[in-house]
Structure formats: C-alpha cells, structure tokens
Amino acid sequence: MTTRERSLAVAAFEKPDYVPLLACNGIDGPVSETVWRWQREQGMPPLSQERRPQDTFPAYDSFWGSVETARGWDRFWGMNRVHYWGPDSRMAMPDPEIISDDGEYYTYRYADGRVTREWHDNWDRYGMPEFLKYPLEQPEEWYAYKERWLPLEDGIYPPDWVERAATMRERDFPMGVGMPGTFSLLRNLFGTAGASTIFYDAPDVVRDILRHYLERAMRMLEPTMRDANPDVIGIGEDFCYRSGCFVSPATFREFFTPHYREIAEYGRTHGVRTVLVDSDGFVERIVPLLQEAGVNALQAFEPRAGNEIVRVREANPRFIIWGGLDKFVMDQEDLAVIDGEIDRKVPALLAGGGYFPGIDHGLPPTAYYRSYMHFVRRLHELTGNPEGEFWKHI
C-alpha cells in the first residue's frame, strides 16, 4: 500500500498494512529551535535534504519552521503528512512596513490595518505574533474591507495546470485543500473579544463574512477539487480555550453549522470524505456539534486542556482523531512516563481505527531528543510502521 492508501484506509476505519505516522501541519513536528538544540547539545545527526516526490509538488507546507527542516524531520522519523495545495490569490498584500525595531522584536504595520509585534526570527521559532491592532474595529467596516482585499476571483493557476493536476492525481501521499473556518475568520478581523460579541452586535455581518469567504474559496479551489482529487479538507479554527468553545452551542448551530455543512457537501461532491478541523483548547464538547455539521475529524486534542482521547473515542466511535498524546512527557528523561502515556491511549485507539497517533501540536525545545526517539520508536512498533532513518541511531 502507498501512504495515501494507508491514510484513506485509516480515515475509513479500515485496516491498512500499517498505520502511517501522518503529521498534519503543525502536528508531530518541532519548532526549528528544537532541532537546533538537539543537534548542538544532544547528538541529533544532520537531517537529510534528499527530496522525495511529495517534497516538491504539491507545496511542502509547514506551520512551524523552515521547509528544509520539515522535509528532513519527516524523513528521519519516518513520518508523512497531508500536503496542502491551493492557488495563490490575485490580490497580493504588500510586504508589511517595519515601524519599529528594538533589536529583538519588529513591529509591523500591514496594508490591511494590522499592527503586530514579532520576534526577528519568528518564522523559525514559530512564536505567535502579538496583535497591537486588528484590521477592523467596527462591524460595518467589513463591507469596504472585502471589496478592497477579498474580491471574488478564480485564483492563479500555472499555465501547465492540466499536466500538473494529472501528476497530482497519481500521487502516493495524501493531499489536502484548506477551506475558511468560522470563528478564526472573525478573530483575525476583529480580535478575540470582538469576535466573541459580534454575533450579538451585528449578526448579519457575521453571516456575510462567512458567506463571502466560503464563496471565494470554492470559486478559487474549483479546478483543484475537480482536477487533482484531494483527500482532505482542512479548516483552521482554534475556537476553544482551556474551558471549551468561545461560543455557545446555540450560537455554534446558528452560525457555524450551516457553514460546515456546505463545506462537507462540497467535499462529498468532489469525492473528499475527510473534513478536518484544527483547534487548540478543550475540544471534547464540540465534537458532537462538529459531527452534526458534517465534520468527521479533529486535531490535536491537547491533554493539558483536559482532553482525553480514549473518552472521546468511547463517546464518538466513528469520529477521526488526530494526535492527543501529551508532548510534555518528552520534557524529562523518565521513559516510563512516556510509556504510560502511550500505553494508556494508543493501543485502544488503534484497535478501533480512525486514529492517527501523534503529539498535540509542535514539539518545543524543552523536549529531550532521546525521549522523543523512544516515543517515536514505540509508535512505530505499535503501528507496525517500518519507515524512518532514526532506527540506525537508537
């Protein structure tokens, strides 16, 4: 079987020859600083830069560091990932203006009104920017904003798209497309506080925002969906914090459920069976809401937010679970603690199918190299997965 076939089998609750360690973007990978520390202080060898077919097209995407680090990381640890691809927009935003530099942080002003404060090497360290100002302050500003920055368009496809799409259809790895979320859109426009109150202050603006982003995405992605046969629709949200979702179930059903249902139906029309939402925080209580709306997968089930994936599986036997293993067990060198985390969760989840084992978001530089090696080795053994170069370094 190919990685793609294995991934589709797991998502269908079938039994592949072995379960792939399928790292979604931002999941099961380090910040680059982790790799630098391990190579400098803990004996990790240089990461191979030899390219595999999936390293070149579709785009090799990583949320947590350099593309080169991501390629080498996956190869070393025997991991694969969903490779996301979509056309660029014709509405390119200019590079931000640096309005201050204190030697450690830049303050940027973006053309759409955002002002952020970020580390100099923010991309490699993947630190979240501090938002000093969001693009919009009042709901009614949305209408001018969408005309200026979000026109309906077809996107930019390469001149040889037909040939490239034919190559993509023959891939042996899973491919995804990104679709717009719900709360994440509102937060990016108004900030968390503004996004949490706009449902009451301007519900019609909320509906127009969600409708416009979705219509625009579907229009831009139509050739990709039609010609490339993607496997996953990914939706970034982060709409939960440690106590649960930022909105009530009633608000979720009124505003978010129709949005997700349309995405799920759009996916089914094009043969896509996995609709995956990403959210930090305590997500257990939103799983039934997502299932009502046609979403059938979620990552990353952070244990420190109170998520327990064994409990999630018992309550939701046909919901795809991605991640859910505590990355902080690698912050010490007691291998029994790591074994306890794995043995309590992974065998039961693998037995039921629909589970991609892995940690609950990017691995910080506080983790130990040898601890993580033990963790990955145990996952390979439990899944029967022979991939990776790390075996010769054990």
C-alpha positions in Angstrom: 0.0 0.0 0.0 1.0 3.6 -0.5 1.0 6.3 2.2 -2.1 7.7 0.5 -3.9 4.3 0.5 -3.0 3.7 4.2 -4.2 7.2 5.2 -7.5 6.7 3.4 -7.9 3.3 5.0 -7.4 4.7 8.5 -9.9 7.5 7.8 -12.4 4.9 6.6 -11.9 2.8 9.8 -10.3 0.1 7.8 -7.1 -1.9 8.5 -4.1 -0.9 6.4 -0.9 -3.0 6.3 0.4 -0.4 8.8 -0.8 2.9 10.2 1.2 5.9 8.9 2.5 8.5 11.3 0.7 11.2 9.4 1.9 14.6 10.7 -0.6 17.3 9.9 0.9 20.8 9.5 1.9 22.0 12.9 1.4 18.5 14.4 4.2 16.0 15.2 6.9 18.4 14.3 9.3 20.7 16.2 9.8 24.3 16.1 13.2 24.7 14.3 14.7 25.8 17.6 14.1 22.2 18.9 16.2 20.7 16.1 19.0 23.3 16.5 19.2 22.5 20.3 19.2 18.7 19.7 21.9 18.9 17.1 24.0 21.3 19.1 23.6 19.7 22.6 22.1 16.2 22.4 23.6 14.4 19.5 20.9 14.5 16.8 22.6 14.0 13.4 22.1 16.4 10.4 18.8 16.0 8.7 18.8 14.7 5.1 17.8 17.1 2.4 17.3 14.4 -0.2 13.9 15.1 -1.7 11.0 12.7 -2.2 8.2 13.3 -4.7 6.0 14.8 -2.1 8.7 17.3 -1.1 8.3 19.3 -4.4 4.7 19.3 -5.5 2.2 19.9 -4.0 3.9 22.5 -2.0 5.7 21.2 1.1 3.9 23.2 3.8 4.9 23.7 7.4 3.4 26.0 10.0 6.3 25.7 12.4 9.6 26.3 10.7 11.6 26.1 7.5 10.6 23.8 4.7 14.1 22.2 4.8 13.7 21.3 8.5 10.3 19.9 7.8 11.5 17.7 5.0 14.4 16.3 6.9 12.3 15.8 10.0 9.8 13.7 8.3 12.4 11.6 6.6 14.4 11.0 9.8 11.5 10.0 11.9 9.6 8.0 9.3 6.6 10.4 9.1 4.4 11.6 6.3 1.9 14.4 6.2 -1.1 15.8 4.4 0.3 18.1 1.7 -1.9 21.1 1.2 -2.1 23.0 -2.0 -4.3 25.7 -3.4 -3.9 28.6 -5.9 -2.5 31.9 -5.0 -4.8 34.9 -4.9 -4.5 37.6 -7.5 -4.9 40.1 -4.6 -1.4 40.0 -3.1 -0.9 42.0 0.0 2.3 44.2 0.0 5.1 43.3 2.4 4.5 44.9 5.8 6.3 48.1 6.9 8.6 47.8 9.9 7.7 50.7 12.1 10.0 49.9 15.0 12.9 47.5 15.8 14.1 47.2 19.4 16.8 44.7 18.5 14.8 41.6 19.4 11.3 42.4 18.0 9.9 44.0 14.9 6.7 46.0 15.0 5.0 45.6 11.6 2.2 47.6 10.0 0.3 45.8 7.3 -1.6 47.3 4.4 -4.9 46.0 5.7 -4.5 47.8 9.0 -3.0 45.1 11.2 -0.2 46.1 13.5 1.8 43.2 15.1 4.9 42.7 17.2 7.1 39.7 16.4 10.5 38.2 17.0 13.1 38.8 14.4 13.3 35.1 13.6 9.6 34.5 14.2 9.2 32.1 11.3 11.8 29.7 12.5 10.8 29.9 16.2 7.1 30.0 15.3 6.1 32.4 18.0 2.6 33.8 17.9 2.7 37.5 17.0 1.3 40.0 19.4 -1.5 41.9 17.8 -1.4 45.5 18.7 -4.2 46.4 16.2 -6.6 44.2 14.1 -7.7 45.1 10.6 -11.3 46.1 11.7 -12.6 47.9 14.7 -16.3 48.2 13.8 -18.5 45.6 12.1 -19.6 48.0 9.4 -16.0 48.3 8.2 -16.2 44.8 6.8 -18.0 45.8 3.6 -15.3 48.1 2.4 -12.6 45.6 3.6 -14.0 42.8 1.5 -14.2 44.9 -1.6 -10.6 46.1 -1.2 -8.9 42.8 -0.1 -11.2 39.9 -0.8 -12.6 40.2 -4.3 -14.3 37.1 -5.8 -11.7 35.6 -8.1 -10.5 32.4 -9.7 -7.0 32.3 -8.3 -3.7 31.9 -10.1 -3.1 28.5 -11.7 0.1 27.6 -13.5 0.0 27.5 -17.3 0.7 23.8 -17.2 -2.1 23.1 -14.7 -3.6 20.2 -16.7 -0.3 18.4 -16.7 0.4 19.2 -13.0 -3.0 18.1 -12.0 -2.5 14.8 -13.8 0.7 14.2 -11.8 -1.1 15.1 -8.6 -3.8 12.5 -9.3 -1.1 9.8 -9.4 0.5 10.8 -6.1 1.2 8.2 -3.4 0.7 10.6 -0.5 -2.4 12.4 0.9 -3.2 15.8 -0.3 -5.5 18.4 1.3 -7.0 21.8 0.5 -7.7 24.5 3.0 -11.2 26.0 3.5 -12.1 29.0 5.6 -13.2 28.5 9.1 -15.7 30.4 11.2 -14.5 31.9 14.5 -11.0 32.1 13.1 -12.1 34.5 10.4 -13.8 36.7 12.9 -10.9 36.7 15.3 -8.4 37.5 12.5 -10.6 40.5 11.6 -11.7 41.8 15.0 -9.6 40.1 17.6 -10.9 37.5 20.2 -13.1 40.0 22.1 -14.6 41.5 19.0 -15.2 38.0 17.5 -17.0 36.9 20.7 -19.5 39.7 20.7 -20.2 40.3 17.0 -22.9 37.6 17.0 -25.0 39.8 19.2 -23.9 43.2 17.9 -24.0 42.5 14.1 -25.3 39.0 13.2 -25.9 39.9 9.6 -22.3 41.0 9.2 -21.2 37.6 10.6 -23.3 35.8 8.0 -21.9 38.0 5.2 -18.3 37.4 6.3 -18.8 33.6 6.4 -20.7 33.6 3.2 -18.2 35.7 1.3 -15.1 33.8 2.4 -16.7 30.5 1.6 -17.9 31.6 -1.8 -14.5 33.0 -2.6 -12.7 29.8 -1.5 -15.0 27.5 -3.5 -14.5 29.6 -6.6 -10.7 29.6 -6.3 -10.5 25.9 -5.5 -12.8 24.5 -8.1 -10.1 23.5 -10.6 -8.1 21.9 -7.7 -11.1 19.9 -6.5 -12.2 18.9 -10.0 -8.8 18.0 -11.4 -6.5 16.9 -8.5 -8.8 14.7 -6.4 -7.7 15.9 -2.9 -8.2 13.6 0.1 -8.8 16.1 2.9 -10.4 19.4 3.5 -8.6 21.2 6.4 -10.2 24.0 8.4 -8.1 26.0 10.9 -10.2 27.3 13.8 -8.6 27.5 17.3 -12.1 28.3 18.6 -11.6 26.7 22.0 -9.6 27.6 25.1 -9.0 25.6 28.2 -12.6 25.6 29.3 -14.3 25.0 26.0 -15.6 26.8 22.9 -15.7 30.6 22.7 -19.3 30.4 21.6 -22.4 28.6 23.0 -23.9 25.5 21.3 -26.8 27.7 20.2 -24.5 30.2 18.5 -22.5 27.4 17.0 -25.6 25.8 15.4 -26.9 29.1 14.2 -23.8 30.5 12.6 -21.2 27.7 12.2 -23.2 24.6 11.4 -24.6 25.8 8.0 -21.0 26.9 7.0 -19.6 23.4 7.8 -22.4 21.6 6.2 -21.9 23.4 3.0 -18.1 22.6 3.1 -18.8 19.0 3.8 -21.3 18.7 0.9 -18.9 20.5 -1.4 -16.2 17.9 -0.4 -18.5 15.0 -0.9 -19.5 16.3 -4.4 -15.8 16.1 -5.3 -15.1 12.8 -3.6 -13.5 14.1 -0.4 -14.6 12.2 2.7 -12.4 13.7 5.4 -13.3 17.2 6.7 -10.7 18.0 9.4 -10.9 20.9 11.9 -7.9 22.1 13.9 -8.4 23.7 17.3 -6.4 24.1 20.4 -8.0 24.1 23.8 -10.7 21.8 25.3 -12.5 20.5 22.3 -14.4 17.4 23.6 -17.7 19.1 23.9 -17.7 20.4 20.3 -17.1 17.0 18.7 -20.9 16.2 18.7 -21.6 19.7 17.2 -19.0 19.1 14.5 -20.4 15.7 13.7 -23.9 17.3 13.4 -22.4 19.7 10.8 -20.7 17.0 8.7 -17.2 17.4 10.1 -15.7 14.0 10.8 -12.1 14.7 12.0 -10.3 16.9 14.5 -6.8 17.7 15.7 -5.0 18.0 18.1 -6.8 17.1 21.4 -4.4 18.8 23.8 -4.2 16.8 27.1 -3.2 19.8 29.2 -6.5 21.4 28.2 -8.3 18.4 29.7 -8.9 16.4 26.5 -8.8 12.6 26.9 -8.9 10.8 23.5 -9.9 7.4 25.0 -13.0 9.1 26.4 -13.6 10.9 23.0 -13.5 7.6 21.2 -15.9 5.9 23.6 -18.4 8.7 23.1 -17.8 9.1 19.3 -16.8 5.8 17.8 -16.8 6.9 14.2 -15.0 10.2 14.6 -11.4 10.5 13.3 -9.0 11.5 16.0 -5.6 13.1 15.2 -3.0 13.5 17.9 -3.9 13.6 21.5 -0.6 12.5 23.1 1.0 14.8 25.5 4.1 16.4 24.1 5.3 17.4 27.5 6.1 13.9 28.6 9.2 14.4 26.5 10.3 17.2 28.8 12.0 14.7 31.1 14.1 11.5 30.6 11.9 9.0 32.5 10.9 6.6 29.7 8.3 5.0 32.0 6.3 8.2 31.9 6.4 8.2 28.1 5.4 4.5 28.0 2.5 5.3 30.4 1.1 8.0 28.1 1.4 5.8 25.0 0.1 2.5 26.6 -2.9 4.1 28.2 -4.1 5.5 24.8 -2.6 4.3 21.6 -3.4 0.5 21.6 -7.1 1.1 22.3 -7.4 3.9 19.7 -5.5 1.9 17.0 -7.8 -1.1 17.7 -10.9 0.9 16.9 -9.5 2.5 13.7 -9.9 6.1 12.7 -6.8 7.2 14.7 -3.6 9.0 13.6 -1.3 8.8 16.6 0.9 11.7 17.4 1.5 14.6 19.8 -0.8 17.5 20.4 1.0 20.3 18.3 4.5 21.3 17.7 7.3 20.0 19.8 9.1 22.7 21.9 12.8 22.9 22.6 12.3 21.8 26.2 11.8 18.2 24.9 14.7 15.7 25.0 16.0 14.1 21.8 16.4 10.6 23.3 13.0 10.9 25.0 11.4 11.7 21.7 13.3 8.9 20.0 11.8 6.5 22.5 8.3 8.0 21.9 8.6 7.6 18.1 10.1 4.1 18.3 7.1 3.0 20.5 4.6 4.5 18.0 6.4 2.7 15.1 6.3 -0.6 16.9 2.6 -0.3 17.8 1.6 0.7 14.3 3.9 -1.8 12.6 5.4 1.1 10.7 9.0 0.3 9.4 9.7 3.8 8.0 12.4 6.3 9.1 16.1 6.7 9.4 16.1 7.1 13.2 16.4 3.3 13.7 20.1 3.3 13.0 20.7 5.9 15.7 18.9 4.1 18.6 
